[in-house]
Amino acid sequence: MLKDKPNIVFILTDDLGFSDLGCFGSEIETPHLDKLAMDGLRLTQCYNSARCCPSRASLLTGVYPHQSGVGDMDQDYELPGYRGHLKDECVTIAEVLREGGYRTYLSGKWHVGKHGPIERGFDEFYGLLGGFTSFWDEKSYVRLPENRPEREYNEGEFYSTDAITDYALDFINEARGDDQPYFLYLSYNAPHFPLQAPKEDIEKYVQAYEKGWDQIRAERFARMKGLGIVEHASQLTPLSEYWDRDRIIHGVNPSWEMIDPDRKQDLIRRMAIYAAMVDRVDQNVGRVVKDLEENGELDNTLIIFCSDNGACAEWDPWGFDNWMTTTNILHRKADLEKMGGPDSYHSYGSGWANVSSTPFRMYKHYSHEGGISTPMIIHWPNVVKEKGKIDHRPAHFIDFMATFIDITDAPYPKVFNGKKILPMEGETLLPAFLGDEPTTRTLYFEHEEHCAIRQDDWKLVKIKERDWELYNIKEDRTEMNDMANQYPEKIKAMKRLWEDWAKRTHVVPKF
């Protein structure tokens, strides 16, 4: 019977780093996500597409971002891979599952172009159509289709992470009224800037970050080894480089001890706000899990948790207070208390992003491991029997379409709305859920001319302005030992594969 098919809750966070959950080594309190991990499965080598729009496009369509039309962001460059919206030649998970008998809901962030969620297969939507805005500004969040009932929040009550969950719970409750299973895409815009959080959550973390980013990185790395997230032989990378938005200013994150006291207080507050945002997401995930549990639905609900890219280093160690100009303000004394409130606007900068990316190099935008690695949790008690297992097989956001088709038997169309549809690029993750042996994979990446190919245990990767680097990911996941000079023929062969893929998928590294 259709109702016996699993409900699917896909939880996506925005700019969360690889090590920002407790179950992946963090000091941030995430007990609800940690419990899902301990009762389920963690994948440590699942890859996104390095930035929000491309990752979301790939997740939703099962093809590489450029094939979907979202190879960059939501601007239209009038090139096949860079239209800034999902093209008609691909279908979304919502469109496929709705045809397969599922109710489809999105609560949270869309950000894949002008054709909105209702036009692309979702029955109901609440959230943010664009990329980022104040977490306190209710007017920026919309309910679709138009004229659907909306919640009312008293002045000062609205905080988007909570509101997104409110509507998600409404959608789940609505789905209980019929015999159809549902797909809920719960797409939080936290912890993306502007860094804003309820004050009581911020205060929990101020003291924790007084020790600074060098010590926090080392402590996370030790916990990650103890948890089995990384191998005991792994090395912690040195502090990473950073570039400004225009790639004119370039440097290396400074050690914490070199920073003056006023600057430290400002930076401590920024990271405390960021941690509070992650904590608040976890609290809200707990609300969803509790609701499923109380209604006897948790065992037959597949819950997947991921982040859309690596940590956000935009654009230097100090962070910014104005997105348009990337201006930094050094906050002092009483002004520190206002940070994170409705009238504030901050990022946390490349130094703390380096912590979030522990133990990897680089961050969001880049194809090094720090930019494309997501902390992935899978919870499905009816299927995932080996509780608490950590699986190191490679996976990619292109795999979710194939996975959901595999577990729901929904047909993947060759033609949809009169358009010929691209074949799926991904593979089902069901073997990982069942503990079967992994298959060999070749995966590809490009964003803003930062490129990579991973072929089994080998990875070829480059930063825009630089030559290709070669790493054995099995032995050197932190990309410390560049083997390019030792294997020129391997570089040549892998580069040729990448170029063939780029041509096939409409990658144009330079506009």
Buried (B, 14 or more C-beta within 10 A) or exposed (E): EEEEBBBBBBBBBBBBBBBBBBBBBBBBBBBBBBBBBBBBBBBBBBBBBBBBBBBBBBBBBBBBBBBBBBBBBBEEBEBBBBBBBBBBBBBBBBBBBBBBBBBBBBBBBBBBBEBBBBEBBBBBBBBBBEBBBBBBEBEBBBBBEEEEEEEEEEEEEBBBBBBBBBBBBBBBEBBEEEEBBBBBBBBBBBBBBBBBBBEEBBBBBBEBBEBBBBEBBBBBBEBBBEBBBBBEEBBBBEBBBBBBEEEEEEEEBBEBEEBEEEBBBBBBBBBBBBBBBBBBBBBBBBBBBEBBEEEEBBEBBBBBBBBBBBBBBBBBBBBBBEBEEBEBBEBEEEEBEEBBBBEBBBBBBBBBBBBBBBBBBBBBBBBBBBBBBBBBBBBBBEBBEEEBBBBBBBBBBBBBBBBBBBBBEBEBBEEBEEEEBBEBBBBBBBBBBEEEEBEEBBBBBBBBBBBBBBBEBBBBBBBBEEEBBBBBBEEBBBBBEBBBEEBEEBBEBBBEBBEEBBEEBBBBEEE
